[in-house]
Amino acid sequence: MAREDPLAIGGVIGDVLNPFTSSVSLTVSINNRAISNGYELRPSLVVNRPRVTVGGDDLRIFYTLVMVDADAPSPSNPVLREYMHWMVTDIPATTNASFGKEVVVYESPQPSAGIHRLVFVLFQQLGRDTVITPDLRHNFNSRDFAENNNLTPVAAAYVNCQRERGCGGRRY
């Protein structure tokens, strides 16, 4: 029996990306801990940008990393989908995001309602300096961005993030 793709289960495939075959390793670490798809965290853990490591085997191949909130401003009414929190271009294979160019400065997520999917997408570039930086953070579209810049999705990961304190619940 085939294992379901966590990106499909989490709605990342469909809401953010079309189906694709992952071909490069992508490791997202928060507080020196590698996270897995669907990991739940609070905004206080993503105040600082995560460490993102890219696999591959050829330093001459470059990647673009995009971090978006697929559920902004709220999962029930995601009218700002996708909200871009971070973009780094020209990341050489076998390195991490700090070796690339931060073209959209990291903005820490502050979800106010519901559980938000923070999606990390790694795209392969045609070459260095080939990506045009978008003007706006809100209503970013990963599919259109990829098409307009001749980018190919090669890896993705997502975490679930909700506001610091839960929304109440029962009190006895």
C-alpha positions in Angstrom: 0.0 0.0 0.0 1.4 3.4 -1.0 2.1 5.9 1.7 0.1 9.2 1.3 2.2 12.3 0.6 2.1 14.5 3.8 2.1 17.6 1.5 -1.1 16.3 -0.1 -2.7 15.4 3.2 -1.9 18.8 4.6 -3.4 20.5 1.5 0.0 22.1 0.4 -0.4 20.2 -2.8 -3.5 21.9 -4.2 -3.5 25.2 -2.2 0.1 26.2 -2.8 1.7 23.8 -5.3 0.7 21.4 -8.1 1.9 17.8 -7.6 5.6 17.4 -8.1 8.4 14.9 -7.5 10.7 15.8 -4.7 14.3 15.5 -6.0 16.5 17.5 -3.5 16.7 17.1 0.3 15.4 20.1 2.3 15.9 20.3 6.0 14.2 23.0 8.1 15.5 23.4 11.6 14.0 25.5 14.3 16.0 26.0 17.5 18.5 23.4 16.2 15.8 20.8 15.8 14.9 19.5 12.3 11.1 19.6 11.9 8.9 17.2 9.9 5.8 17.9 7.9 2.8 18.9 10.0 4.9 19.7 13.1 3.0 22.0 15.4 4.7 25.1 16.8 3.9 28.4 18.3 4.9 31.8 16.9 7.5 32.3 19.6 9.6 29.5 18.0 9.7 31.2 14.7 10.6 34.8 15.8 14.0 34.2 14.2 14.3 32.7 10.7 14.7 28.9 10.6 17.9 27.3 9.4 17.3 25.7 6.0 19.7 23.3 4.5 19.6 22.3 0.9 20.9 19.0 -0.5 22.1 18.3 -4.0 25.5 17.5 -5.3 26.6 20.3 -7.6 27.5 23.8 -6.2 26.8 25.2 -9.7 23.0 24.5 -9.3 21.1 27.3 -7.5 17.8 27.3 -5.6 15.2 29.8 -4.4 13.6 29.2 -1.0 10.1 30.7 -0.4 8.3 30.6 3.0 4.6 31.4 2.8 1.5 31.3 5.0 -1.1 29.4 3.1 -3.8 30.5 5.5 -3.5 34.3 5.9 -5.2 36.0 7.6 -7.3 33.0 8.8 -7.8 29.4 7.6 -11.6 30.1 7.2 -11.0 33.2 5.1 -7.5 33.0 3.5 -8.0 36.2 1.4 -4.2 37.1 1.6 -3.1 33.5 0.5 -0.3 33.1 0.1 1.4 35.6 2.4 5.2 35.6 1.8 7.3 35.6 5.0 10.7 35.1 3.4 12.5 34.6 0.1 16.1 33.7 -0.5 17.5 33.2 -4.0 20.8 31.9 -5.4 21.3 29.3 -2.7 24.0 26.9 -4.0 23.3 23.2 -3.7 24.8 21.4 -0.7 24.7 24.6 1.5 22.1 26.5 3.5 20.0 29.6 3.0 22.7 31.8 4.6 24.8 31.3 1.4 22.0 32.7 -0.8 20.6 36.3 -1.2 17.9 37.2 1.1 15.7 39.2 -1.3 12.6 39.4 1.0 13.6 39.9 4.6 12.3 37.4 7.1 9.1 38.4 8.8 8.0 36.2 11.7 4.5 34.8 11.5 1.9 36.1 13.9 -1.3 34.0 13.3 -4.2 35.5 15.1 -6.9 32.9 14.4 -6.8 29.2 13.6 -4.0 26.9 12.6 -1.8 28.3 9.8 0.3 26.2 7.4 3.7 27.7 7.0 5.1 26.3 3.8 8.7 26.2 2.7 9.2 25.6 -1.0 12.5 25.0 -2.7 12.7 25.8 -6.4 15.6 25.0 -8.8 16.7 28.1 -10.7 17.9 28.1 -14.3 21.1 29.9 -13.1 22.4 32.5 -10.8 20.6 35.9 -10.8 17.6 34.7 -12.8 14.8 35.4 -10.3 12.8 38.5 -10.2 11.7 39.5 -6.7 8.0 40.1 -6.3 6.8 43.5 -5.1 4.2 42.4 -2.5 4.1 39.9 0.3 0.3 39.3 0.3 -1.4 37.3 -2.4 1.8 35.8 -3.5 1.3 32.8 -5.8 4.0 30.1 -5.8 2.7 28.6 -9.0 2.7 31.9 -10.9 6.1 32.9 -9.4 7.6 29.6 -10.5 6.2 29.9 -14.0 7.3 33.5 -14.4 10.8 32.8 -13.3 11.3 29.4 -15.0 11.6 27.7 -11.6 10.9 24.0 -10.9 9.7 22.9 -7.4 12.2 20.3 -6.1 11.3 20.1 -2.4 8.7 21.4 0.1 7.9 21.2 3.8 5.3 22.7 6.1 4.6 23.3 9.7 1.4 24.2 11.5 1.5 27.4 13.5 -1.2 28.9 15.8 -1.2 31.8 18.2 0.7 31.6 21.4 -2.3 30.9 23.7 -5.1 28.6 22.7 -8.5 30.0 22.1 -9.8 29.1 25.6 -11.6 25.8 25.9 -13.3 24.6 29.0 -12.6 26.0 32.4 -13.6 24.1 35.5 
